Amino acid sequence: MTNPVDPETGAPLYRDVRPLTLTYKGESITVDMPGWYGDRPDEGVHTGDDMKVSDRALNRLKARTEGLLEPEEIKRIRKKLRLTQEAAGALIGGGPRAFQKYETGDSLPSRAISSALTLLDHDPKALDVLRARQAKTPIRHREAVPQATLPARGAGNRIADGLRVASSAAHDCPRNRERCR
């Protein structure tokens, strides 16, 4: 923004940071909110990047209030499990970009994701259960998981595009009752 002005008064606005208090279900958090401010104390103009500050702070407040994991805890657990963000999204749930969003605070994890991560934090070997389940799902019905996250399987496997996939023989698919490859 170059030379922004107050939309109501026409007075010039200046880049500044001011405290902003957010409240959710009776709990509050105060953040330093960047933006373009003038003489009026409670008025300002904010860019998309400015809004990320308040959005992330509100997500953090919601996580605390709702008993969900906060971004730093999610990242710590994922790293403890030695998973990439993409692999964590495929094995634990949420999709290939979910953990990137959880770890930056752009999205809140669901209660199920928070619970699964909490359990995996206490018992990392339980990740083997998720890997085994993932390995049983036909490749057509699951997200591709990088090879390093899949357990070693029999000699009928092949490597394609960096992924470990089952043999290309057709089989009956229980999900949609048609033949998968």
C-alpha positions as a Markdown table, in Angstrom:
| # | Residue | x | y | z |
|---|---|---|---|---|
| 1 | Met | 0.0 | 0.0 | 0.0 |
| 2 | Thr | 1.4 | 3.4 | -0.9 |
| 3 | Asn | 0.1 | 6.5 | 0.8 |
| 4 | Pro | -3.0 | 5.0 | 2.3 |
| 5 | Val | -5.6 | 7.2 | 3.8 |
| 6 | Asp | -8.4 | 6.8 | 6.3 |
| 7 | Pro | -11.5 | 5.8 | 4.2 |
| 8 | Glu | -13.8 | 8.0 | 6.3 |
| 9 | Thr | -11.7 | 11.1 | 7.1 |
| 10 | Gly | -9.1 | 11.1 | 4.3 |
| 11 | Ala | -6.4 | 11.5 | 6.9 |
| 12 | Pro | -3.0 | 9.8 | 6.1 |
| 13 | Leu | -2.4 | 6.3 | 7.7 |
| 14 | Tyr | 1.0 | 5.1 | 8.9 |
| 15 | Arg | 2.4 | 1.7 | 9.4 |
| 16 | Asp | 2.3 | 0.7 | 13.0 |
| 17 | Val | 1.7 | -2.2 | 15.4 |
| 18 | Arg | -1.0 | -1.9 | 18.0 |
| 19 | Pro | -2.4 | -4.3 | 20.7 |
| 20 | Leu | -5.5 | -6.2 | 19.7 |
| 21 | Thr | -7.4 | -8.3 | 22.2 |
| 22 | Leu | -9.3 | -11.3 | 20.9 |
| 23 | Thr | -11.9 | -13.2 | 23.0 |
| 24 | Tyr | -13.3 | -16.7 | 22.5 |
| 25 | Lys | -15.7 | -18.4 | 24.9 |
| 26 | Gly | -14.7 | -16.1 | 27.8 |
| 27 | Glu | -10.9 | -16.5 | 27.2 |
| 28 | Ser | -8.8 | -13.7 | 25.8 |
| 29 | Ile | -5.5 | -13.2 | 24.1 |
| 30 | Thr | -3.8 | -9.9 | 23.2 |
| 31 | Val | -1.6 | -9.8 | 20.1 |
| 32 | Asp | 0.5 | -7.1 | 18.4 |
| 33 | Met | -1.5 | -6.3 | 15.3 |
| 34 | Pro | 0.4 | -4.8 | 12.4 |
| 35 | Gly | -1.6 | -2.5 | 10.1 |
| 36 | Trp | -2.0 | 1.0 | 8.7 |
| 37 | Tyr | -3.3 | 3.3 | 11.5 |
| 38 | Gly | -4.3 | 6.9 | 11.8 |
| 39 | Asp | -5.3 | 9.1 | 14.7 |
| 40 | Arg | -8.3 | 7.1 | 15.7 |
| 41 | Pro | -7.2 | 4.5 | 18.3 |
| 42 | Asp | -9.5 | 1.7 | 17.3 |
| 43 | Glu | -9.5 | 2.0 | 13.6 |
| 44 | Gly | -7.0 | 0.6 | 11.0 |
| 45 | Val | -6.6 | -0.9 | 7.6 |
| 46 | His | -5.1 | -4.4 | 7.4 |
| 47 | Thr | -3.5 | -6.3 | 4.5 |
| 48 | Gly | -3.9 | -10.1 | 4.1 |
| 49 | Asp | -0.6 | -10.7 | 5.8 |
| 50 | Asp | -1.7 | -8.5 | 8.7 |
| 51 | Met | -4.8 | -10.5 | 9.0 |
| 52 | Lys | -2.8 | -13.7 | 9.3 |
| 53 | Val | -1.5 | -12.5 | 12.6 |
| 54 | Ser | -5.0 | -12.2 | 14.1 |
| 55 | Asp | -6.3 | -15.4 | 12.4 |
| 56 | Arg | -3.4 | -17.4 | 13.8 |
| 57 | Ala | -3.8 | -15.9 | 17.3 |
| 58 | Leu | -7.5 | -16.7 | 17.2 |
| 59 | Asn | -6.8 | -20.3 | 16.1 |
| 60 | Arg | -4.3 | -20.6 | 19.0 |
| 61 | Leu | -6.9 | -19.3 | 21.4 |
| 62 | Lys | -9.5 | -21.7 | 20.1 |
| 63 | Ala | -7.1 | -24.6 | 20.4 |
| 64 | Arg | -6.4 | -23.7 | 24.0 |
| 65 | Thr | -10.0 | -23.3 | 24.9 |
| 66 | Glu | -11.2 | -26.4 | 23.1 |
| 67 | Gly | -8.3 | -28.6 | 24.4 |
| 68 | Leu | -6.7 | -29.1 | 20.9 |
| 69 | Leu | -3.0 | -29.3 | 20.2 |
| 70 | Glu | -1.2 | -26.0 | 19.4 |
| 71 | Pro | 1.1 | -25.7 | 16.4 |
| 72 | Glu | 4.3 | -26.2 | 18.3 |
| 73 | Glu | 3.1 | -29.4 | 19.9 |
| 74 | Ile | 1.9 | -30.8 | 16.5 |
| 75 | Lys | 5.3 | -30.1 | 15.0 |
| 76 | Arg | 7.1 | -31.6 | 17.9 |
| 77 | Ile | 5.1 | -34.8 | 17.8 |
| 78 | Arg | 5.4 | -35.1 | 14.0 |
| 79 | Lys | 9.2 | -34.7 | 14.2 |
| 80 | Lys | 9.4 | -37.2 | 17.0 |
| 81 | Leu | 7.6 | -39.7 | 14.7 |
| 82 | Arg | 10.1 | -38.8 | 12.0 |
| 83 | Leu | 7.3 | -38.0 | 9.5 |
| 84 | Thr | 7.3 | -35.3 | 6.8 |
| 85 | Gln | 4.3 | -33.0 | 6.8 |
| 86 | Glu | 2.9 | -34.8 | 3.7 |
| 87 | Ala | 3.4 | -38.3 | 5.2 |
| 88 | Ala | 1.7 | -37.2 | 8.4 |
| 89 | Gly | -1.3 | -35.9 | 6.5 |
| 90 | Ala | -1.5 | -39.2 | 4.6 |
| 91 | Leu | -1.1 | -41.5 | 7.5 |
| 92 | Ile | -2.8 | -39.6 | 10.3 |
| 93 | Gly | -5.3 | -37.7 | 8.2 |
| 94 | Gly | -6.1 | -34.3 | 6.8 |
| 95 | Gly | -4.4 | -34.5 | 3.4 |
| 96 | Pro | -1.0 | -33.6 | 2.0 |
| 97 | Arg | -1.0 | -29.9 | 3.2 |
| 98 | Ala | -2.9 | -30.3 | 6.4 |
| 99 | Phe | 0.2 | -30.5 | 8.7 |
| 100 | Gln | 1.7 | -27.4 | 7.1 |
| 101 | Lys | -1.4 | -25.5 | 8.0 |
| 102 | Tyr | -1.7 | -27.0 | 11.5 |
| 103 | Glu | 2.0 | -26.1 | 12.3 |
| 104 | Thr | 1.7 | -22.5 | 11.1 |
| 105 | Gly | -1.6 | -22.0 | 12.9 |
| 106 | Asp | -3.5 | -21.4 | 9.7 |
| 107 | Ser | -5.9 | -24.3 | 10.5 |
| 108 | Leu | -7.1 | -25.9 | 13.6 |
| 109 | Pro | -6.6 | -29.7 | 13.8 |
| 110 | Ser | -9.8 | -31.7 | 14.4 |
| 111 | Arg | -10.3 | -33.3 | 17.8 |
| 112 | Ala | -9.6 | -36.7 | 16.1 |
| 113 | Ile | -6.2 | -35.5 | 14.7 |
| 114 | Ser | -5.3 | -34.0 | 18.1 |
| 115 | Ser | -6.3 | -37.2 | 19.9 |
| 116 | Ala | -4.4 | -39.4 | 17.4 |
| 117 | Leu | -1.3 | -37.3 | 17.8 |
| 118 | Thr | -1.5 | -37.3 | 21.6 |
| 119 | Leu | -1.7 | -41.1 | 21.5 |
| 120 | Leu | 1.2 | -41.4 | 19.1 |
| 121 | Asp | 3.2 | -39.1 | 21.3 |
| 122 | His | 2.8 | -41.5 | 24.2 |
| 123 | Asp | 3.2 | -44.6 | 22.0 |
| 124 | Pro | 5.2 | -43.9 | 18.8 |
| 125 | Lys | 5.1 | -47.7 | 17.9 |
| 126 | Ala | 1.4 | -47.3 | 17.3 |
| 127 | Leu | 2.3 | -45.6 | 14.0 |
| 128 | Asp | 3.0 | -49.1 | 12.8 |
| 129 | Val | -0.8 | -49.8 | 13.1 |
| 130 | Leu | -1.5 | -46.8 | 10.8 |
| 131 | Arg | 1.2 | -47.9 | 8.3 |
| 132 | Ala | -0.2 | -51.4 | 8.2 |
| 133 | Arg | -3.7 | -50.1 | 7.6 |
| 134 | Gln | -2.4 | -47.8 | 4.9 |
| 135 | Ala | -0.6 | -50.7 | 3.2 |
| 136 | Lys | -3.8 | -52.7 | 3.0 |
| 137 | Thr | -5.8 | -49.9 | 1.3 |
| 138 | Pro | -5.7 | -50.1 | -2.5 |
| 139 | Ile | -3.4 | -47.4 | -3.9 |
| 140 | Arg | -6.3 | -46.0 | -5.9 |
| 141 | His | -8.3 | -45.2 | -2.6 |
| 142 | Arg | -5.5 | -43.6 | -0.6 |
| 143 | Glu | -3.2 | -40.7 | -0.8 |
| 144 | Ala | 0.3 | -41.6 | -2.0 |
| 145 | Val | 2.6 | -42.0 | 1.0 |
| 146 | Pro | 6.3 | -41.5 | 0.4 |
| 147 | Gln | 8.2 | -44.7 | 0.3 |
| 148 | Ala | 10.1 | -44.0 | 3.6 |
| 149 | Thr | 6.8 | -44.1 | 5.5 |
| 150 | Leu | 5.6 | -47.5 | 4.3 |
| 151 | Pro | 6.7 | -50.7 | 5.9 |
| 152 | Ala | 8.7 | -53.1 | 3.8 |
| 153 | Arg | 6.5 | -55.5 | 1.9 |
| 154 | Gly | 6.9 | -58.7 | -0.1 |
| 155 | Ala | 8.9 | -59.3 | -3.3 |
| 156 | Gly | 5.9 | -58.6 | -5.5 |
| 157 | Asn | 6.2 | -54.9 | -4.8 |
| 158 | Arg | 7.6 | -52.4 | -7.3 |
| 159 | Ile | 8.8 | -48.8 | -6.9 |
| 160 | Ala | 7.0 | -46.2 | -9.1 |
| 161 | Asp | 7.5 | -42.5 | -8.9 |
| 162 | Gly | 9.2 | -42.8 | -5.5 |
| 163 | Leu | 6.3 | -44.7 | -4.0 |
| 164 | Arg | 6.1 | -48.3 | -2.8 |
| 165 | Val | 2.9 | -49.7 | -4.4 |
| 166 | Ala | 1.4 | -53.2 | -4.5 |
| 167 | Ser | 1.7 | -55.4 | -7.6 |
| 168 | Ser | -0.4 | -54.1 | -10.5 |
| 169 | Ala | -2.5 | -57.2 | -10.6 |
| 170 | Ala | -6.2 | -56.5 | -10.5 |
| 171 | His | -8.2 | -57.3 | -7.3 |
| 172 | Asp | -11.7 | -56.9 | -6.1 |
| 173 | Cys | -12.1 | -53.6 | -4.4 |
| 174 | Pro | -14.3 | -53.6 | -1.3 |
| 175 | Arg | -14.9 | -49.9 | -1.4 |
| 176 | Asn | -16.6 | -49.6 | -4.8 |
| 177 | Arg | -17.1 | -53.1 | -5.9 |
| 178 | Glu | -15.1 | -52.7 | -9.1 |
| 179 | Arg | -11.7 | -54.0 | -10.1 |
| 180 | Cys | -8.7 | -51.8 | -9.1 |
| 181 | Arg | -5.2 | -51.7 | -10.5 |
